[in-house]
Amino acid sequence: MSELSNRYQKVINRIEQACDTYQRPKESVKLLAVSKTKPIEDIVEISRLGQVAFGENYVQEALEKIAAQPELEWHFIGPIQSNKTRPIAENFTWVHSIDRLKIAQRLNNQRPQGMPPLQVLLEVNISQETSKAGLKPDELSGLCEQLLQMPNIQLRGLMAIPQVTSDIDQQRASFARMRQLLESLQTEYPQAQLDTLSMGMSNDLEAAIAEGATMVRIGTDIFGKRDYSNL
Ligand SMILES: *Cc1c(COP(=O)(O)O)cnc(C)c1O
């Protein structure tokens, strides 16, 4: 087995182990392989092992990969500039990083007729870091209500990138707050399909699964360290 296949299998094993430990069905956690900066050959290799969902952060880089592998499921997970919403609306299945109304409106208007609604998540600044993107918890409910009116996007839940820490209790505390935020939106909007918590990366996927993540976004531990010098 190649090193890449090996690392991929290790990540699958970690997810299954965490599901066992925290008594969650294996099918309840979906793996998003975060392939930013990585070559299409690596994506193809992982897809042959059964991986379908891939996450990208940079529009131009992603468009080339989507053109090469259109049958895969592509998720946009990076910061969104409003002048880049059209290619995102036209080419992705999911968007994890909506942090303001204007972006949601543009994606809704620019999603081509005939495509299924764009599946979207609201990004929460769960560690309240001033430098980070994402909504404050008290902004979620109002925005949620507005997004639920939009016919060409379907709001599915929340995403977060908590402050980096190796303290597992601190990791779990952030993810637990995310779970509570989703639960209160589910109570407030019972007719909506709010079933997705996108949280957990290479360093904290176990803590995220412990607290109810339904999608973990793993880059480094599958593809190896990233090199940004060619972007
Ligand atoms: C790059 C990135 C990841 C992957 O992080 P790793 O630590 O490499 O697993 C996950 N989520 C987002 C939003 C990212 O930008």
The ligand as an SDF file (V2000), in Angstrom:
LIG
                    3D

 15 15  0  0  0  0  0  0  0  0999 V2000
   -7.3540   23.1350    5.9990 C   0  0  0  0  0  0  0  0  0  0  0  0
   -8.6550   22.9470    6.6910 C   0  0  0  0  0  0  0  0  0  0  0  0
   -8.9720   21.7230    7.3230 C   0  0  0  0  0  0  0  0  0  0  0  0
   -8.0120   20.5610    7.4460 C   0  0  0  0  0  0  0  0  0  0  0  0
   -7.1710   20.7480    8.5230 O   0  0  0  0  0  0  0  0  0  0  0  0
   -6.0750   19.6430    8.9590 P   0  0  0  0  0  0  0  0  0  0  0  0
   -5.6170   20.1180   10.2870 O   0  0  0  0  0  0  0  0  0  0  0  0
   -5.0220   19.6630    7.9200 O   0  0  0  0  0  0  0  0  0  0  0  0
   -6.7770   18.3350    9.0460 O   0  0  0  0  0  0  0  0  0  0  0  0
  -10.2380   21.6090    7.8710 C   0  0  0  0  0  0  0  0  0  0  0  0
  -11.1330   22.6120    7.8360 N   0  0  0  0  0  0  0  0  0  0  0  0
  -10.8700   23.7840    7.2450 C   0  0  0  0  0  0  0  0  0  0  0  0
  -11.8950   24.8600    7.2370 C   0  0  0  0  0  0  0  0  0  0  0  0
   -9.6130   23.9930    6.6750 C   0  0  0  0  0  0  0  0  0  0  0  0
   -9.3380   25.1980    6.1180 O   0  0  0  0  0  0  0  0  0  0  0  0
  1  2  1  0
  2  3  1  0
  2 14  2  0
  3  4  1  0
  3 10  2  0
  4  5  1  0
  5  6  1  0
  6  7  2  0
  6  8  1  0
  6  9  1  0
 10 11  1  0
 11 12  2  0
 12 13  1  0
 12 14  1  0
 14 15  1  0
M  END
$$$$
